[in-house]
Amino acid sequence: MRVEIERIVIAGFVIVGALFTVVALASSWLLSPKKPSPEKGETYECGVAPIGGPWIRFRSGYYVYALLFVIFDIETVFLYPWALALGIPGWFVFFEMVIFITILLGGLAYAWKEGALKWR
């Protein structure tokens, strides 16, 4: 009996989510203006005409910063639930998290040593 109720609840969430998506897309299509013009088709650059082509090379330093941000953002995602449940699991989980933080700090130290954090 309990399994059936859980399946009904999950099916309800799926149906409501699908309906919400359809209603949002339909209302956006219905309420959007339908008068195209050459000005509306141009690229918006804060009122300034764009200079050069859209395909330019970015320095690899930008990607390094982005990757470091993602790494430490993921660390935060894992640390928050761990901090909430710290009193329950015991010492095993604590030492696992210490190892996890040590690996991340090692990566930060390596990036620092290689000069990846210097803005050139």
N, C-alpha and C positions, 0 to 999 in steps of 0.2 A: 504494500500500500504506500509506504514512504517513498519508494523508488518512483512510483507513478506520479506522485505529487511533485517530486523533484524534476522529473522530465517535463511535466506540464509547466512548471515555473520557468525552466530553461527555454522551452518552446515559446512561452509568452514573451520572454526577453528578446528572443530572436525575431519574433513577429513585430513587436513594438519597435525594435531597432530598424528593421527593414521598412516599416511604415514611416518612421521618422525620416529616414533617408529619402524615400520617395516623396514625401510631403515637402521636405526642404528643397529638393531639386525642382519639383513642379512649381512651387511658389516662387522660386528664384526665376524660373523661366517665364512665368506669367507676369511677374511684376517688373521685369527688366525692360528698359526702353528698347524699342525695335526700329529706331531710325538711324541706320548707319550713315556715317559721313567720313570723308577723308581724314579729318582731324581726329576722329575717334579711333581710326585704324593705325595712327602713328604711335611710336614708342614714347612712353612718358619718361622724360629725364628731368624732372623738376623744372620744367619750363624752358630748358636750354636744349638747343639742337645737339644731338649726339655727335661726337667727333670720332672718326675712325669706325672700323668694323666691330661687330660684336664678338668676334673670335680673337681674344688676346691671350697671351701667356701670363699666368700668375707665377710668382716666385714660389719655389717649393717650401719656403719658410712658412707661408700661410697654411699649407697642408700639415706641416709639423705641429703648428699651434693648434690646429683643429683636432689632430689625433691626440695630442696631449690633453686637450680639454675633454674629449670623449673618454679617455682612459680614466681621468680623475672624476668625471661625472659618474661613470659606472661604479667607481669605488664608493662614491657617496650613496648610490642606490643600494649597494650591498651593505654598507655600514649602518644605515638607518634602521632597517629591520633587525639587524644584529644587536644594535644598541637597545632596542625595545625589548628584546627577548633575552637580554644578557643574564638576568637572574635565574632563568628557567633551565637552559641547557647544561650549564656546568663548565668545568675547566677545559674540556676537550674542544668545545666550540671557541672558547676564548683563545686557546693556542692556535687554532686554525686561522682565526682572524688576525692574530699577531703575525703569522706567516704570510698571510695575504697582504697585509700592510707593509711588511718588510720587502716583499717582492715589488710592490708598487713604489716604495721609496727607493729601491735599487734602480728601477727604471727612471725615476726622476733624477737621481744622482748621475746616471749615465747620460741622460739628455742634457743635464747641466754641464757635465764634463766635456761633452762634444760641442757645446756652444749652441745648442738648439734653442735655448731660451733667450739668446741675445738678438735684439732687433737690429737688423743691418739695413 
